[in-house]
Each structure stands twice: as structure tokens, then as C-alpha cells.
Amino acid sequence: MKIRKNMLAGIALAATAAMGLTACSSGAPAPASTPAASGAGEITVYNAQHESLAQEWVDAFTKETGIKVTVRNGSDTEMSNQIIQEGKASPADVFLTENSPAMAQVENAGLFADVDEATIDQVPAEFRPSTNKWTGIAARSTVFVYDPAKITADQLPKSMLDLAEPEWKGKWAASPTGADFQAIVAALLELKGEEVTTEWLAGMKENFTAYKGNSTAMKAVNAGEVDAALIYHYYYYGDQAATGENSKNVQPYYFKNQDPGAFVSVSGGGVLASSKNAEAAQKFLTFITGKAGQEILKNGTSFEYAVGSGVASNDKLVPLKDLQAPTVDPAKLNSAKVTELMTNAGLL
């Protein structure tokens, strides 16, 4: 399970590149720019997705096509900032992320090529940006994990917005420095606007306890340090599928009803316009959103949702259609504004 990266490094990079979200992946930062992979049958992937999942995709793709893939791991913002700083000289052919805002950063910099129709046709419109400059490759749901010994079912909040009310003071936790949480705030901003988001963040500042990483926040609930935490779903299911030792006292609660707390975040994949091996890069994106790639996601240990080619997600998860997520165009998530609002609220 992934641990979110250093906040200050993310903010510094974001300021440098005039953009927003902090880092989120457990992978080591990408090295400085180096020459691109050579040969028409080779591509380089800048990866901010789960490293094990990305490696499974790469191995299966290479086995099927013979195309060699070099992977550089890092976090969403580390990678997006590096791509933007490298510009047309970037050795990256493909960019994969955990959340949408880093993809929007690269798109707004004009660095993505159009996604091939073969890929677009495999991914439903709700899991890709309206611009089609990149595509969804997986998804993750917001969830409120809680200790049922401390919070009864009838005491659960009806909306994520309720967590800013005085009765929730000192009762819940989050990891505000992570890209996961900031993507949730970006969705709130898009759905409810700046005034509501500003007020909610002020209430959050008064009420919540900060932890570094979603997994750490869930462990705190499990250990009785705090009553509940706002995280993504797969931390709970991943722990349950392993030993369950960090979630045995925890229950997941979904807000549903198109609430901002029911936000489903799209993990992204895109091909760089500067790619020297564009055909192979497009093939890779088509592969991971195709049946074989999505079944790797379904059967793996990341417990993210499959979004392409009609492949069902892991049957241990609440089905995507039952989450009643709000409709959010991932191309419109404003990461720079989120950073500004969270900084003003004293959360970053």
C-alpha cells in the first residue's frame, strides 16, 4: 500500500511550475532528464501509479508485443512537474498517474498528443476527460472509514460537508498533504464552488487531525486514536485481503447520493506529444485499458476499480454503479486553486 510523499517538495515543485497538487506516490523521485529510450520498439513510461500494478502491465505488454518498456517511478506531482520542465525534450513517451489533477497539469501545458480512438472506444465517457487528451486507466472511491464502537450507524454524517460542523470536532482524520485528499478537495471545488470549499476547509481545520498518508490515518482509527478518517477505499480492502491487522476495528462508509464525499477519482494515462515512439506508446495505452490490462487490475492487489473494456472490478468491492458518485469532468479539476485554498486555510 502506498505512502504519500513529502508535502514540501511537492509544494516547491508546484510553485516552480505554477501549478498545484502535492506528491502522492511511494515511488522514488524520477531522476534528472536522460536520453530517451532508443529504438522504435522501446518506450519510456513515467509512472505515478502503484509500482506493482504498472510492472504487471509492462510485463504483459512486452510479452504480447515485444516492445521494451523502461519505467521511472515517482509521485503524481513530481512526474507532472518534471515532464513540464523537460518540455519537448522529455524522454517520457507515456505518463500514468493515480489521480486526475496531475494529468490536467500536463494537458494544460499542451504536452499531450490526442489519444487513439482505439483507446477512447474502450473507456466510457465518465472515466475520461471531455477533452480526450488522456484517458482513465483505473479509479478509486472516497470513503469514510470509522470505528463502529465509537460511531453508530445513525450517527454517521449524511454528507462530507457535515464534517465541518462543530459536532465533528476532534473526531476525524485525513492526510491533507497527499494528492489523494487534494483530488477530493478539487472535486468539491468543481461541484460546489470556491465559497463552499473555503468554508468547508475552515471547518476541517478546526475539526480534524492530520496524518501523513491514508494508510496511517486508517491505522489511527483502527488503534482508537481517532474515531474516523476520510481516505480512499482501497486502503481498507488491501489490508483486509492481507492480514486485516490495520483495519479489524474499521468499517467503510460510502456517502453516495452524488455527494462530494462520493467522489470517484480517475487515474490517468496519456501519450506525450514529444514521444519519439508514438505508435508504441499509443499501443501501450490501448493495452492497459483493454481487456487484458483491465483484468490485471481486477485480479491484482491494488483493489482499484477497472474502468475499461467492460471488465468488472474485483468482486470484493462495492460496484462502481452503486457508489452514486457525482459527475465531475476530470479535465476541470483545478489543482492550483486547491493548493491556494488549502494553504490559506492553514492545511498546507
SERO-4910 file (N, C-alpha, C, O; in steps of 0.05 Angstrom, whole numbers):
BEGIN
 pado doro    nc1    nc2    nc3   cac1   cac2   cac3    cc1    cc2    cc3    oc1    oc2    oc3
  Met    A     17    -24      0      0      0      0     17     25      0     38     25     13
  Lys    A      9     45    -14     27     67    -18     26     88      4      6     92     17
  Ile    A     49    100      9     51    122     28     55    148     13     70    148     -7
  Arg    A     41    169     21     42    194      7     68    208     11     81    206     32
  Lys    A     77    223     -9    104    235     -9    104    262      5     84    272     15
  Asn    A    128    272      6    134    296     21    120    321     11    120    327    -13
  Met    A    106    334     29     90    357     22    107    380     12    101    392     -9
  Leu    A    128    386     26    143    410     19    156    408     -8    156    427    -23
  Ala    A    166    384    -15    177    380    -41    156    385    -62    162    397    -83
  Gly    A    132    375    -58    111    378    -77    103    407    -81     99    416   -103
  Ile    A    102    422    -58     94    450    -60    115    465    -75    109    482    -92
  Ala    A    141    460    -68    162    474    -82    162    470   -112    165    488   -127
  Leu    A    158    445   -119    157    439   -148    133    452   -161    134    462   -183
  Ala    A    110    451   -146     86    463   -157     90    493   -161     81    504   -181
  Ala    A    103    506   -141    107    535   -144    125    541   -168    120    560   -183
  Thr    A    145    524   -171    164    528   -193    150    527   -220    155    542   -238
  Ala    A    132    508   -222    118    504   -247     91    518   -248     75    513   -266
  Ala    A     85    535   -228     60    549   -227     36    530   -228     18    533   -245
  Met    A     37    510   -211     15    491   -210     14    479   -183     29    486   -166
  Gly    A     -4    458   -179    -14    453   -154     -9    429   -137      6    432   -117
  Leu    A    -18    406   -142    -21    385   -122      5    374   -112     25    372   -128
  Thr    A      6    366    -87     30    354    -76     31    325    -83     13    313    -93
  Ala    A     55    313    -76     61    286    -84     44    266    -70     34    271    -49
  Cys    A     42    242    -83     25    221    -70     36    193    -73     27    176    -58
  Ser    A     55    188    -90     63    161    -94     86    153    -76    100    170    -65
  Ser    A     89    126    -72    111    116    -55    136    113    -71    157    107    -59
  Gly    A    136    116    -97    159    111   -113    180    133   -109    173    155   -102
  Ala    A    205    126   -114    227    146   -112    224    167   -133    214    161   -155
  Pro    A    233    192   -128    231    213   -148    246    205   -173    266    191   -172
  Ala    A    235    214   -195    248    208   -221    275    222   -222    278    244   -212
  Pro    A    294    209   -235    320    222   -239    319    245   -258    298    249   -271
  Ala    A    340    260   -259    342    282   -278    339    271   -307    343    247   -312
  Ser    A    333    289   -325    328    281   -352    352    266   -364    375    274   -360
  Thr    A    346    244   -377    366    228   -390    357    222   -418    333    227   -425
  Pro    A    374    213   -436    366    207   -463    342    188   -464    339    171   -448
  Ala    A    325    192   -484    302    175   -487    310    147   -494    332    141   -504
  Ala    A    291    128   -488    295    101   -496    300    100   -526    287    113   -541
  Ser    A    320     84   -534    327     83   -562    312     61   -576    305     41   -564
  Gly    A    308     64   -602    296     43   -618    266     46   -620    253     54   -601
  Ala    A    255     40   -644    227     44   -648    210     25   -632    186     30   -628
  Gly    A    222      3   -622    207    -16   -606    210    -12   -577    206    -31   -561
  Glu    A    218     12   -567    221     17   -539    206     43   -531    204     61   -547
  Ile    A    196     43   -507    183     67   -496    192     71   -467    200     52   -454
  Thr    A    189     96   -458    194    102   -430    168    112   -417    154    129   -428
  Val    A    161    100   -395    137    108   -380    144    122   -354    159    111   -338
  Tyr    A    134    146   -351    136    160   -325    112    150   -309     89    157   -315
  Asn    A    117    136   -288     96    122   -273     92    133   -245    110    133   -229
  Ala    A     67    142   -239     60    150   -212     38    132   -201     27    136   -180
  Gln    A     31    111   -217     12     92   -207     26     72   -188     50     74   -184
  His    A     10     54   -176     23     34   -159     44     19   -175     39     10   -198
  Glu    A     68     17   -164     90      6   -179     86    -23   -187     93    -31   -209
  Ser    A     74    -39   -169     69    -67   -175     49    -70   -198     53    -87   -216
  Leu    A     28    -54   -198      8    -55   -219     21    -47   -246     17    -60   -266
  Ala    A     36    -25   -246     48    -16   -270     68    -37   -281     69    -41   -306
  Gln    A     82    -50   -264    101    -70   -273     86    -94   -285     96   -106   -305
  Glu    A     64   -102   -273     48   -123   -285     38   -116   -313     39   -132   -331
  Trp    A     29    -91   -316     21    -81   -343     44    -82   -363     41    -92   -385
  Val    A     67    -73   -354     91    -72   -371     99   -100   -380    104   -105   -403
  Asp    A    101   -118   -361    109   -145   -367     91   -159   -387     99   -172   -406
  Ala    A     65   -155   -383     45   -168   -401     46   -155   -428     43   -169   -449
  Phe    A     49   -129   -429     50   -114   -455     75   -123   -471     73   -128   -495
  Thr    A     98   -124   -457    122   -132   -471    120   -161   -481    130   -167   -503
  Lys    A    109   -178   -465    105   -206   -473     88   -208   -498     93   -225   -516
  Glu    A     67   -191   -499     49   -193   -522     59   -179   -547     55   -189   -569
  Thr    A     74   -157   -544     82   -141   -567    112   -143   -573    120   -137   -596
  Gly    A    128   -150   -554    157   -149   -557    169   -122   -553    193   -118   -556
  Ile    A    152   -102   -547    162    -75   -543    173    -72   -515    160    -77   -495
  Lys    A    198    -63   -513    211    -59   -487    201    -33   -474    197    -13   -488
  Val    A    197    -34   -448    187    -11   -433    206     -5   -410    211    -22   -393
  Thr    A    215     20   -409    231     29   -386    212     45   -368    198     63   -378
  Val    A    212     39   -342    194     52   -323    209     69   -304    229     61   -293
  Arg    A    200     94   -300    211    112   -280    189    118   -260    168    129   -268
  Asn    A    193    111   -235    172    114   -215    175    140   -199    197    149   -194
  Gly    A    153    152   -192    152    176   -176    124    182   -167    107    164   -169
  Ser    A    119    206   -158     92    213   -150     78    229   -172     91    238   -191
  Asp    A     52    233   -169     37    248   -189     50    275   -195     57    280   -219
  Thr    A     54    291   -175     64    318   -180     93    319   -187    102    336   -203
  Glu    A    109    301   -175    137    300   -183    140    295   -213    155    308   -227
  Met    A    125    276   -222    126    268   -250    115    290   -269    126    296   -289
  Ser    A     92    301   -261     80    321   -279     97    346   -280    101    357   -302
  Asn    A    108    354   -257    127    377   -258    151    371   -275    161    388   -289
  Gln    A    162    347   -272    186    340   -287    180    340   -317    196    351   -333
  Ile    A    157    329   -325    150    329   -354    148    358   -364    157    364   -386
  Ile    A    135    375   -348    132    403   -357    159    417   -359    164    432   -378
  Gln    A    176    412   -340    202    425   -340    219    414   -364    234    430   -376
  Glu    A    216    389   -370    231    378   -393    219    386   -419    234    388   -439
  Gly    A    193    392   -420    181    401   -444    184    381   -467    181    357   -463
  Lys    A    189    392   -491    191    375   -515    215    356   -514    217    338   -530
  Ala    A    234    362   -496    258    345   -493    254    322   -474    272    306   -470
  Ser    A    230    319   -463    225    298   -444    229    270   -457    220    265   -479
  Pro    A    243    252   -443    246    225   -453    221    208   -449    219    185   -458
  Ala    A    201    219   -435    177    204   -430    160    200   -455    156    219   -470
  Asp    A    150    176   -459    131    171   -481    102    170   -469     83    178   -482
  Val    A    100    159   -445     74    155   -432     75    165   -404     96    162   -391
  Phe    A     53    176   -394     51    185   -366     27    172   -353      5    173   -364
  Leu    A     32    158   -330     10    146   -315      9    158   -287     29    162   -275
  Thr    A    -15    164   -278    -19    176   -251    -39    161   -234    -53    143   -244
  Glu    A    -40    168   -209    -61    158   -191    -86    174   -192   -108    164   -191
  Asn    A    -83    201   -195   -106    219   -195   -106    236   -220    -86    236   -235
  Ser    A   -128    250   -225   -131    266   -249   -116    292   -250   -106    300   -272
  Pro    A   -113    307   -228   -102    334   -230    -75    336   -242    -69    355   -257
  Ala    A    -58    316   -237    -31    317   -249    -33    314   -280    -17    326   -295
  Met    A    -53    298   -289    -57    296   -318    -66    323   -329    -58    331   -351
  Ala    A    -84    336   -315    -94    362   -324    -71    382   -326    -71    399   -344
  Gln    A    -52    381   -307    -29    399   -308    -14    396   -335     -7    415   -348
  Val    A     -8    371   -341      7    366   -366    -10    373   -391      1    384   -410
  Glu    A    -35    367   -389    -53    374   -411    -53    405   -415    -51    415   -438
  Asn    A    -56    419   -393    -57    449   -395    -31    461   -405    -31    483   -416
  Ala    A     -9    446   -402     17    455   -413     19    448   -443     39    454   -456
  Gly    A     -1    435   -454     -1    429   -483     18    407   -491     27    406   -513
  Leu    A     23    388   -472     44    368   -478     33    341   -485     49    323   -491
  Phe    A      7    337   -485     -5    311   -492    -12    309   -521    -22    329   -533
  Ala    A     -8    286   -534    -19    281   -560    -48    271   -557    -56    264   -535
  Asp    A    -63    272   -578    -90    260   -577    -88    231   -572    -70    217   -582
  Val    A   -107    220   -556   -108    192   -551   -121    177   -575   -141    187   -586
  Asp    A   -110    155   -582   -121    140   -605   -150    132   -600   -158    126   -578
  Glu    A   -165    132   -622   -193    124   -620   -196     96   -608   -216     90   -594
  Ala    A   -177     78   -615   -179     51   -605   -180     50   -574   -193     33   -562
  Thr    A   -166     69   -562   -166     70   -532   -191     84   -522   -204     74   -504
  Ile    A   -198    106   -535   -222    121   -526   -246    103   -527   -264    104   -510
  Asp    A   -248     87   -548   -271     69   -551   -274     49   -529   -295     37   -524
  Gln    A   -252     44   -514   -252     23   -493   -260     34   -466   -265     19   -447
  Val    A   -260     61   -463   -264     73   -437   -290     90   -437   -291    109   -453
  Pro    A   -310     84   -421   -334    100   -420   -328    129   -414   -309    136   -401
  Ala    A   -345    147   -424   -341    176   -423   -337    186   -394   -323    205   -389
  Glu    A   -351    173   -375   -349    182   -347   -322    177   -334   -316    187   -312
  Phe    A   -305    162   -348   -279    155   -337   -256    167   -353   -233    157   -352
  Arg    A   -262    188   -368   -241    202   -383   -249    231   -386   -272    238   -384
  Pro    A   -229    249   -390   -235    278   -392   -250    284   -418   -249    269   -438
  Ser    A   -266    305   -417   -282    313   -440   -264    320   -464   -273    318   -487
  Thr    A   -239    327   -459   -221    335   -480   -209    311   -495   -199    314   -518
  Asn    A   -209    288   -482   -197    263   -494   -167    267   -499   -156    253   -516
  Lys    A   -154    284   -485   -125    287   -487   -111    266   -471    -87    262   -474
  Trp    A   -125    253   -453   -114    230   -439   -139    213   -431   -161    220   -438
  Thr    A   -134    191   -417   -157    173   -411   -154    162   -383   -133    160   -372
  Gly    A   -177    154   -372   -177    139   -347   -166    111   -351   -171     99   -372
  Ile    A   -151    102   -332   -140     75   -333   -149     58   -309   -147     33   -310
  Ala    A   -158     71   -288   -168     58   -264   -183     80   -248   -184    103   -256
  Ala    A   -195     72   -225   -209     92   -209   -209     84   -180   -204     60   -173
  Arg    A   -213    103   -162   -213     99   -133   -235    116   -121   -240    139   -130
  Ser    A   -248    106   -101   -271    119    -89   -264    132    -62   -249    120    -46
  Thr    A   -275    155    -57   -273    167    -30   -290    150    -11   -311    140    -18
  Val    A   -280    146     14   -295    131     34   -288    142     61   -266    152     66
  Phe    A   -308    139     79   -304    148    107   -302    123    124   -322    109    128
  Val    A   -278    117    133   -274     93    150   -277    101    179   -267    122    188
  Tyr    A   -291     85    194   -298     92    222   -297     68    241   -298     45    232
  Asp    A   -295     75    266   -296     54    287   -324     51    297   -335     69    310
  Pro    A   -338     29    290   -366     26    298   -370     25    328   -393     27    338
  Ala    A   -349     21    344   -351     21    373   -354     50    383   -363     54    406
  Lys    A   -347     69    366   -348     97    374   -369    114    359   -380    133    370
  Ile    A   -376    105    335   -396    119    319   -416     98    310   -409     79    296
  Thr    A   -441    102    318   -462     83    309   -471     91    281   -466    113    271
  Ala    A   -485     73    268   -494     78    240   -511    103    238   -509    118    219
  Asp    A   -529    108    258   -546    131    256   -532    157    262   -543    179    259
  Gln    A   -507    155    272   -491    179    277   -473    187    254   -460    208    255
  Leu    A   -471    170    234   -454    176    211   -463    201    196   -487    206    194
  Pro    A   -444    217    185   -452    241    170   -467    234    144   -460    215    131
  Lys    A   -487    250    138   -501    246    113   -485    256     89   -489    247     66
  Ser    A   -468    276     94   -452    289     73   -424    294     83   -420    297    107
  Met    A   -405    294     65   -378    301     73   -377    329     84   -360    335    101
  Leu    A   -395    346     75   -396    374     84   -402    375    114   -394    395    127
  Asp    A   -416    355    125   -422    355    153   -397    354    171   -398    362    194
  Leu    A   -375    344    160   -351    340    176   -339    367    185   -321    368    201
  Ala    A   -349    389    173   -340    416    181   -357    427    204   -351    448    215
  Glu    A   -378    412    212   -396    422    233   -383    417    261   -367    398    264
  Pro    A   -390    433    281   -377    431    308   -380    404    320   -362    396    335
  Glu    A   -401    389    315   -404    363    328   -383    342    319   -380    321    331
  Trp    A   -368    349    298   -347    331    288   -319    340    297   -299    329    287
  Lys    A   -318    359    314   -292    369    324   -277    347    338   -287    335    357
  Gly    A   -252    342    329   -235    322    342   -241    293    336   -230    275    348
  Lys    A   -260    288    317   -269    261    313   -259    248    287   -262    224    284
  Trp    A   -247    264    270   -239    251    244   -211    260    236   -200    280    245
  Ala    A   -200    244    217   -173    248    208   -172    248    178   -190    240    164
  Ala    A   -149    259    167   -144    258    138   -115    263    134   -100    270    153
  Ser    A   -106    260    109    -78    265    102    -79    288     81    -78    283     57
  Pro    A    -79    313     91    -83    335     72    -60    340     53    -64    353     32
  Thr    A    -37    330     59    -14    335     41    -13    316     18      4    320      0
  Gly    A    -29    296     17    -29    276     -4    -46    285    -28    -66    298    -25
  Ala    A    -38    276    -52    -52    282    -76    -80    270    -75    -99    281    -87
  Asp    A    -83    247    -62   -110    235    -60   -130    254    -47   -151    259    -58
  Phe    A   -122    264    -23   -141    282    -10   -146    308    -25   -168    317    -27
  Gln    A   -125    318    -37   -128    343    -52   -144    339    -77   -157    358    -87
  Ala    A   -145    315    -88   -163    310   -110   -192    311   -101   -210    320   -115
  Ile    A   -197    301    -76   -224    303    -65   -232    332    -62   -255    340    -68
  Val    A   -214    349    -52   -220    377    -49   -224    390    -77   -241    408    -80
  Ala    A   -209    382    -96   -212    392   -124   -240    386   -134   -253    402   -147
  Ala    A   -250    362   -128   -277    355   -136   -298    372   -121   -317    381   -133
  Leu    A   -293    376    -95   -311    394    -80   -312    422    -92   -334    433    -95
  Leu    A   -289    432   -100   -287    459   -112   -303    459   -138   -317    478   -144
  Glu    A   -300    439   -154   -314    438   -180   -344    435   -176   -360    446   -192
  Leu    A   -352    420   -156   -381    414   -152   -395    437   -138   -418    444   -144
  Lys    A   -382    449   -118   -396    468   -100   -385    497   -102   -398    515    -91
  Gly    A   -363    501   -114   -352    528   -117   -333    536    -95   -330    522    -75
  Glu    A   -321    560    -99   -299    569    -81   -310    576    -53   -296    570    -34
  Glu    A   -333    588    -51   -343    597    -25   -348    573     -7   -339    573     16
  Val    A   -362    553    -17   -368    530     -1   -343    515      6   -340    505     29
  Thr    A   -324    513    -13   -299    498     -8   -283    512     14   -272    500     31
  Thr    A   -282    539     12   -267    554     32   -279    550     60   -264    546     79
  Glu    A   -305    551     62   -318    547     88   -313    519     98   -309    515    122
  Trp    A   -314    499     80   -310    472     89   -282    467     99   -277    454    119
  Leu    A   -263    479     85   -235    476     93   -230    489    120   -214    479    136
  Ala    A   -243    512    125   -240    525    151   -251    507    173   -239    505    195
  Gly    A   -274    495    168   -285    476    188   -268    452    191   -265    442    214
  Met    A   -257    442    170   -238    419    172   -215    426    189   -207    410    206
  Lys    A   -203    450    186   -180    458    202   -187    457    231   -170    449    248
  Glu    A   -211    464    239   -220    464    267   -224    436    277   -220    431    301
  Asn    A   -233    418    260   -244    392    269   -225    368    267   -228    349    282
  Phe    A   -207    369    248   -194    344    240   -166    341    253   -155    360    264
  Thr    A   -156    316    251   -128    310    259   -113    302    234   -122    285    219
  Ala    A    -90    313    230    -74    308    206    -56    283    211    -42    281    231
  Tyr    A    -55    266    191    -36    244    190    -23    245    163    -34    256    144
  Lys    A      1    233    161     15    232    136      9    205    122     20    184    129
  Gly    A     -8    206    103    -15    182     88    -42    170     96    -49    170    120
  Asn    A    -57    161     76    -83    149     82    -81    124     99    -98    119    116
  Ser    A    -61    108     94    -58     83    109    -53     89    138    -64     76    156
  Thr    A    -37    110    144    -32    118    171    -57    128    185    -62    122    208
  Ala    A    -73    143    170    -98    153    181   -117    129    188   -130    129    209
  Met    A   -118    109    171   -135     86    176   -125     71    200   -141     62    217
  Lys    A    -99     68    202    -87     54    225    -94     69    251    -98     56    272
  Ala    A    -95     95    250   -102    111    274   -131    105    283   -136    104    307
  Val    A   -149    102    264   -176     95    270   -176     67    283   -189     62    303
  Asn    A   -162     49    270   -161     21    280   -150     19    308   -158      3    324
  Ala    A   -131     37    314   -118     37    341   -133     53    362   -125     54    385
  Gly    A   -155     66    354   -171     81    373   -161    109    378   -170    122    396
  Glu    A   -142    119    361   -132    146    365   -152    167    356   -153    189    367
  Val    A   -168    160    337   -188    178    326   -212    161    317   -209    138    311
  Asp    A   -235    174    315   -260    158    310   -263    150    281   -275    129    275
  Ala    A   -253    166    262   -258    161    234   -237    176    217   -222    193    227
  Ala    A   -237    169    191   -218    182    173   -230    183    145   -244    164    137
  Leu    A   -223    204    130   -232    207    102   -209    199     84   -189    213     83
  Ile    A   -212    176     70   -190    165     54   -201    154     28   -224    159     21
  Tyr    A   -185    139     13   -195    124    -10   -200     95     -2   -188     84     17
  His    A   -217     82    -17   -228     56     -9   -207     34     -8   -208     16      8
  Tyr    A   -187     35    -26   -170     11    -30   -151      6     -7   -141    -16     -4
  Tyr    A   -147     26     10   -130     21     34   -144      0     52   -131    -18     63
  Tyr    A   -170      3     55   -185    -16     72   -185    -44     59   -180    -64     73
  Tyr    A   -192    -45     34   -194    -72     21   -167    -86     18   -166   -110     20
  Gly    A   -146    -70     13   -120    -82     11   -111    -94     38   -100   -116     39
  Asp    A   -117    -80     59   -110    -90     86   -126   -115     93   -116   -134    104
  Gln    A   -152   -113     86   -169   -136     92   -160   -161     77   -162   -184     87
  Ala    A   -150   -157     52   -141   -180     36   -114   -191     45   -107   -213     39
  Ala    A   -100   -175     61    -74   -184     72    -79   -196     99    -90   -218    101
  Thr    A    -71   -182    120    -74   -193    147    -98   -182    162   -108   -194    180
  Gly    A   -108   -158    153   -130   -145    166   -123   -133    193   -140   -122    207
  Glu    A    -97   -133    199    -89   -123    226    -92    -93    229    -94    -83    251
  Asn    A    -92    -79    207    -95    -49    209   -123    -40    203   -128    -15    202
  Ser    A   -142    -58    200   -169    -50    194   -190    -67    208   -214    -65    202
  Lys    A   -182    -83    227   -200   -102    240   -222    -87    257   -243    -98    262
  Asn    A   -216    -62    265   -235    -47    281   -248    -25    264   -259     -6    275
  Val    A   -246    -27    238   -254     -6    220   -277    -16    201   -277    -39    193
  Gln    A   -295      2    196   -316     -3    176   -316     19    155   -312     42    162
  Pro    A   -320     12    129   -322     33    108   -351     43    106   -370     28    108
  Tyr    A   -353     69    101   -379     81     97   -378     99     72   -360    116     70
  Tyr    A   -397     95     54   -398    110     29   -420    131     30   -443    124     38
  Phe    A   -414    156     23   -433    177     25   -456    175      4   -479    181     10
  Lys    A   -448    166    -20   -467    162    -42   -483    188    -48   -475    209    -41
  Asn    A   -506    185    -62   -525    207    -67   -511    231    -81   -519    254    -77
  Gln    A   -491    225    -98   -477    246   -113   -464    267    -94   -459    290   -103
  Asp    A   -460    260    -70   -447    278    -51   -417    282    -59   -405    264    -71
  Pro    A   -406    305    -52   -377    308    -58   -360    286    -44   -339    279    -54
  Gly    A   -370    275    -22   -356    253     -9   -358    227    -23   -346    207    -15
  Ala    A   -374    226    -44   -377    202    -60   -360    203    -86   -362    187   -104
  Phe    A   -342    223    -86   -325    227   -110   -309    203   -117   -296    190   -100
  Val    A   -309    196   -142   -292    174   -153   -270    188   -170   -276    201   -190
  Ser    A   -245    184   -162   -223    196   -175   -212    178   -197   -208    154   -193
  Val    A   -208    190   -220   -198    175   -243   -167    176   -244   -156    197   -245
  Ser    A   -155    152   -245   -126    151   -251   -122    153   -281   -138    143   -296
  Gly    A   -101    168   -288    -99    175   -317    -75    163   -331    -55    155   -319
  Gly    A    -77    162   -358    -56    154   -375    -56    171   -400    -78    175   -412
  Gly    A    -33    180   -409    -32    196   -433     -6    192   -448     14    183   -437
  Val    A     -6    199   -474     18    197   -491     29    225   -496     14    243   -503
  Leu    A     55    229   -491     66    255   -495     69    262   -525     76    245   -541
  Ala    A     63    287   -532     64    295   -560     93    294   -570     98    292   -594
  Ser    A    112    295   -552    140    295   -559    151    266   -562    175    263   -568
  Ser    A    134    246   -558    144    218   -560    157    212   -587    146    219   -608
  Lys    A    180    199   -585    194    191   -609    183    164   -619    189    155   -641
  Asn    A    168    151   -602    157    124   -608    127    124   -603    116    108   -589
  Ala    A    113    143   -616     85    148   -610     68    123   -616     49    118   -601
  Glu    A     74    109   -637     57     86   -644     58     65   -621     38     54   -613
  Ala    A     82     60   -611     85     40   -590     73     51   -564     61     36   -549
  Ala    A     75     77   -559     64     89   -535     33     87   -536     21     81   -516
  Gln    A     21     93   -559     -8     90   -561    -16     61   -557    -37     56   -545
  Lys    A      0     42   -567     -7     14   -564     -7      7   -534    -24     -9   -525
  Phe    A     12     18   -519     13     12   -490    -12     22   -476    -24      8   -460
  Leu    A    -21     46   -483    -45     57   -471    -70     41   -479    -87     36   -462
  Thr    A    -70     32   -504    -93     15   -513    -92    -12   -498   -113    -23   -491
  Phe    A    -68    -22   -492    -66    -48   -478    -76    -46   -450    -92    -63   -441
  Ile    A    -68    -26   -435    -75    -25   -407   -105    -19   -403   -116    -25   -382
  Thr    A   -117     -6   -422   -146     -1   -420   -162    -23   -433   -187    -22   -432
  Gly    A   -149    -41   -446   -162    -64   -459   -169    -86   -439   -163    -84   -416
  Lys    A   -180   -107   -450   -189   -129   -433   -167   -142   -417   -170   -146   -393
  Ala    A   -144   -147   -429   -122   -159   -415   -111   -141   -393   -106   -150   -371
  Gly    A   -108   -116   -399    -97    -97   -380   -116    -93   -356   -107    -92   -333
  Gln    A   -142    -91   -362   -161    -86   -341   -166   -111   -324   -172   -109   -300
  Glu    A   -162   -134   -335   -164   -159   -319   -140   -161   -300   -143   -172   -278
  Ile    A   -117   -151   -308    -94   -150   -290   -102   -132   -266    -95   -139   -243
  Leu    A   -115   -110   -271   -124    -93   -250   -144   -107   -232   -143   -105   -208
  Lys    A   -163   -120   -244   -185   -134   -229   -173   -155   -211   -182   -158   -188
  Asn    A   -154   -170   -221   -144   -193   -206   -119   -188   -189   -109   -205   -175
  Gly    A   -110   -163   -189    -86   -156   -174    -92   -148   -145   -113   -153   -135
  Thr    A    -72   -136   -133    -74   -129   -105    -77    -99    -99    -77    -91    -76
  Ser    A    -81    -83   -120    -84    -55   -116   -113    -48   -106   -117    -28    -93
  Phe    A   -132    -65   -114   -160    -61   -107   -171    -34   -117   -190    -23   -105
  Glu    A   -160    -24   -139   -172     -2   -153   -194    -12   -171   -195    -36   -177
  Tyr    A   -211      6   -180   -233     -2   -198   -223     -4   -227   -208     13   -237
  Ala    A   -232    -25   -241   -228    -26   -270   -248     -7   -284   -271     -4   -275
  Val    A   -239      7   -305   -257     26   -318   -260     21   -348   -276     34   -361
  Gly    A   -245      3   -360   -245     -1   -389   -254    -28   -398   -253    -47   -383
  Ser    A   -262    -29   -423   -268    -54   -438   -289    -71   -425   -290    -95   -430
  Gly    A   -306    -60   -409   -328    -75   -397   -319    -95   -376   -335   -112   -368
  Val    A   -294    -93   -367   -284   -112   -347   -295   -104   -320   -293    -81   -312
  Ala    A   -306   -123   -305   -316   -118   -279   -293   -114   -259   -271   -125   -264
  Ser    A   -298    -99   -238   -277    -95   -218   -276   -119   -199   -293   -137   -201
  Asn    A   -256   -120   -182   -254   -141   -162   -281   -144   -147   -293   -124   -138
  Asp    A   -291   -169   -145   -318   -173   -133   -319   -167   -104   -341   -168    -92
  Lys    A   -297   -162    -91   -298   -154    -62   -306   -125    -59   -313   -116    -37
  Leu    A   -304   -109    -81   -310    -80    -79   -340    -75    -83   -354    -90    -96
  Val    A   -349    -53    -71   -376    -43    -77   -376    -35   -106   -359    -20   -115
  Pro    A   -395    -46   -122   -395    -39   -151   -395     -9   -156   -408      6   -142
  Leu    A   -381     -1   -177   -380     27   -184   -407     40   -187   -412     62   -178
  Lys    A   -426     25   -199   -452     36   -205   -468     41   -179   -487     57   -179
  Asp    A   -460     28   -157   -474     31   -132   -463     53   -115   -474     59    -94
  Leu    A   -441     65   -123   -428     86   -107   -443    113   -110   -439    131    -93
  Gln    A   -458    116   -131   -474    140   -135   -456    165   -134   -461    185   -121
  Ala    A   -434    163   -149   -414    185   -149   -424    209   -164   -440    207   -183
  Pro    A   -416    233   -156   -423    257   -171   -409    258   -198   -388    246   -201
  Thr    A   -421    272   -217   -408    274   -243   -388    297   -243   -395    320   -238
  Val    A   -363    291   -248   -341    311   -248   -324    306   -273   -315    284   -278
  Asp    A   -320    327   -289   -302    325   -312   -274    327   -302   -266    349   -292
  Pro    A   -258    306   -303   -231    307   -292   -213    328   -305   -193    336   -293
  Ala    A   -220    337   -329   -204    357   -342   -207    384   -328   -191    403   -333
  Lys    A   -228    387   -312   -234    413   -299   -224    415   -271   -229    436   -258
  Leu    A   -211    395   -260   -201    396   -232   -178    416   -230   -158    413   -244
  Asn    A   -182    436   -213   -164    459   -212   -144    456   -189   -150    465   -167
  Ser    A   -122    442   -194   -104    436   -173    -90    461   -162    -85    462   -138
  Ala    A    -84    480   -179    -70    505   -169    -88    519   -149    -79    529   -128
  Lys    A   -114    521   -155   -133    535   -137   -136    519   -111   -138    531    -89
  Val    A   -136    493   -113   -138    476    -88   -114    481    -70   -118    485    -46
  Thr    A    -90    482    -81    -66    488    -65    -69    515    -52    -62    518    -28
  Glu    A    -78    535    -67    -82    562    -55   -102    562    -32    -96    573    -11
  Leu    A   -124    549    -36   -145    549    -15   -136    533      9   -141    542     32
  Met    A   -123    511      5   -114    495     28    -91    509     43    -90    507     67
  Thr    A    -74    523     28    -53    539     41    -65    561     58    -57    566     81
  Asn    A    -85    575     46    -98    597     61   -113    587     86   -115    602    105
  Ala    A   -122    562     85   -136    551    107   -117    540    129   -126    531    150
  Gly    A    -91    540    123    -72    530    142    -69    500    142    -60    488    161
  Leu    A    -77    488    120    -76    459    118    -51    449    104    -44    426    105
  Leu    A    -37    467     90    -12    461     76     10    480     85     33    478     76
***
